[in-house]
Amino acid sequence: MRFVLSAFFFLVLLTYAAAYDPLDPNGNVTIKWDIMSWTPDGYVAVVTLNNFQIYRHIMSPGWTLGWTWAKKEVIWSMVGAQATEQGDCSKFKGDIPHCCKKIPTVVDLLPGVPYNQQFTNCCKGGVVAAWGQDPTAAVSAFQLSVGLAGTSNKTVKLPKNFTLLGPGPGYTCGPAKVVPSTAFLTPDHRRKTQALMTWNVTCTYSQFLARKNPNCCVSFSSFYNDTITPCPSCACGCQNKNNCVKSNSKILQMKGINTPKKDNTPLLQCTHHMCPVRVHWHVKQNYKDYWRVKLAVTNFNYRMNYTLWSLVVQHPNLNNVTQVFSFDYKPLVPYESINDTGMFYGMKYYNDLLMEAGPFGNIQSEVLLQKDKNTFTFKQGWAFPRKVYFNGDECMLPPPDTYPHLPNSAHKSLLALTTLISSLLFLLISIW
């Protein structure tokens, strides 16, 4: 019995530890239910998803929200979203509800739906931006009319067992909790109204729960060393090795090859690392007071376009970023005394979409950083990042002993002297 209890508490602690993100300690997705009015057999509510994560967004094909009704509730109608299944509504003789399932599954509507089906902050295909990228787009909402439910604050029963896919697994949702009613201001800001009842559900993300292997890897190179440090072999697992496609394969000319599957199974280009995404960090140039880095992100998945992608890098010299040329950049300061982490993301309508694998499946930019003369050095891998995250998931870095090393200064001086002597000898022979 003692062993069982110990194992249980260990698993609980492991789950919470895996969900904690030191770079975004307060990040979560909050689902808010606001009851706006009562109906003869239930209520009308507005459900809002707020993404308070700084650098982790919900990409296409979007969020999927589920829950379990506490009683025998049904959804009479929805605006701005829809249930994926209607369920068994055979007991209703007149109007047929939108959904009669005990455990409904709800998704956002696609852009371009008729105006009478739209709602504020809806109809984006479930795509929700990260709070750090665009707070105005970090929200999604819909309205639903619930029947066979309570008609007062005392008789309404809160739904249970909330689930959130964004779009894959990884989110764990807590229980619904009644909170003070949400207040609303009229357009002229002269009158305040409030919801009749409000409850919140908080969902946190864990990469440990999302997937067994990393989803990206990192490679390095530099101007001072001819060696390129590649991604580790099988960095993202080699379970897709038998189904990968070579870059020059005729299969890629088939119609519909880039269409995503319902289960989101990837179609990867054959590589030694077998990762969908590779991030390459190249130390390009060294100036007196500055140094320049080239960042390149490559997509090796033929079935995936990465919308609103983000790249988080942890490096000690990011406290002195001078210019970022083709990406947007924002420093992340989870702890005020440390400023070594920054977020790169695409410019809107320019390169905020990372296309599927192929000739257009890459994005790149250069970063100019000012040297900190007290700490700056290219020795022992200092020029390379400590951690890299793509779309909120940590990427696998190469082992530190494989980083491109700075050449020995004595050898470099000897080489320069040898070159000078050879040039002088060649000049003397030419004159004679």
Buried (B, 14 or more C-beta within 10 A) or exposed (E): EEEEEEEEEEEEEEBEEBBEBEBBEEBBBBBBBBBBEBEEBBBBBBBBBBBBBBBBBBBBBBBBBBBEBBEEBBBBBBBBBBBEEBBEBEEEEEEEBBBBBEBBBBBBBEEEEEEEBBBBBBBBBBBBBBBBBBEEBBBBBBBBBBBBBBEEEEEBEBBEEBBBBBBBBBBBBEEBEEEEBBEEEEEEEEEEEEBBBBBBBBBBBBBEBBBEEBBBBBBBBBBEBEEEBBBBEBBBBBEBEEEBBEEEBEEBEEEEBBEBEEEEEBBBBBBEBBBBBBBBBBBBEBEEEBBBBBBBBBBBBBBBBBBBBBBBBBBBBBBBBEEBEBBBBBEBBBEEEEBBBBBBBBEEEEBBBBBBBBEEBBBBBBBBBBBEEEEBEBEEBBBBBEBBBBBBBBBBBBEEEBBBBBEEEEEEEEEEEEEEEEEEEEEEEEEE
